[in-house]
């Protein structure tokens, strides 16, 4: 008879020593506008897929794409400014 045994690491997904560091949390906070813009874009695309697309859906997706690009541009500019030391 074979016994089924759980692996402790799989059951407890995050041990206390696996918590994100302060630097990692700061990086996530810095990237949050880009993450939220990506989520908004996916939401707009899903909404367009759920029904027959109309001009409003195309406009919503276009605006969401612009927000994604603006957020990524701001993030890249911030990273470049940090590297230069400004």
C-alpha positions as CSV (number, residue, x, y, z in Angstrom):
1,X,0.0,0.0,0.0
2,X,1.4,3.4,-1.0
3,X,0.9,6.3,1.4
4,X,0.1,9.8,0.1
5,X,2.2,12.3,1.9
6,X,2.1,16.1,1.4
7,X,5.3,18.0,0.9
8,X,5.6,20.7,3.6
9,X,6.9,23.3,1.2
10,X,4.0,22.8,-1.2
11,X,1.5,23.1,1.6
12,X,3.0,26.2,3.1
13,X,3.6,28.3,0.0
14,X,5.5,31.1,1.7
15,X,7.8,30.5,4.7
16,X,8.6,33.6,6.8
17,X,12.1,33.8,5.2
18,X,10.5,34.0,1.8
19,X,8.7,37.3,2.4
20,X,9.5,40.1,0.0
21,X,12.2,42.5,1.2
22,X,11.6,46.2,1.6
23,X,13.5,46.9,-1.7
24,X,11.2,44.4,-3.5
25,X,8.1,46.0,-2.1
26,X,9.4,49.4,-3.1
27,X,10.0,48.1,-6.7
28,X,6.5,46.8,-6.8
29,X,5.1,50.1,-5.6
30,X,7.1,51.9,-8.2
31,X,5.7,49.6,-11.0
32,X,2.1,49.7,-9.7
33,X,0.9,52.3,-12.2
34,X,2.2,50.2,-15.1
35,X,0.6,47.1,-13.6
36,X,-2.7,48.8,-13.2
37,X,-2.6,50.2,-16.7
38,X,-1.9,46.6,-18.0
39,X,-4.9,45.3,-16.0
40,X,-7.1,48.1,-17.5
41,X,-6.0,47.2,-21.0
42,X,-6.8,43.5,-20.4
43,X,-10.2,44.5,-18.9
44,X,-11.0,46.6,-22.0
45,X,-10.0,43.8,-24.4
46,X,-12.1,41.3,-22.4
47,X,-15.1,43.6,-22.5
48,X,-14.7,43.9,-26.3
49,X,-14.5,40.1,-26.7
50,X,-17.7,39.5,-24.6
51,X,-20.0,41.3,-27.1
52,X,-20.0,42.7,-30.6
53,X,-17.3,45.4,-30.6
54,X,-18.5,49.0,-31.2
55,X,-16.7,52.2,-31.6
56,X,-16.7,52.8,-27.9
57,X,-14.8,49.6,-27.3
58,X,-12.2,50.5,-29.9
59,X,-11.7,53.9,-28.2
60,X,-11.5,52.3,-24.7
61,X,-8.8,49.9,-25.9
62,X,-6.9,52.7,-27.6
63,X,-7.0,54.8,-24.5
64,X,-5.9,51.9,-22.3
65,X,-3.0,51.2,-24.7
66,X,-1.9,54.8,-24.4
67,X,-2.1,54.6,-20.6
68,X,0.1,51.5,-20.7
69,X,2.7,53.2,-22.9
70,X,2.7,56.3,-20.8
71,X,3.1,54.3,-17.6
72,X,5.9,52.2,-19.1
73,X,7.6,55.4,-20.4
74,X,7.4,57.0,-17.0
75,X,8.9,53.9,-15.4
76,X,11.7,53.8,-17.9
77,X,12.4,57.5,-17.5
78,X,12.5,57.0,-13.7
79,X,14.9,54.1,-14.0
80,X,17.2,56.1,-16.4
81,X,17.2,59.0,-14.0
82,X,18.2,56.8,-11.1
83,X,21.0,55.3,-13.2
84,X,22.3,58.7,-14.1
85,X,22.0,59.9,-10.6
86,X,19.6,62.8,-11.2
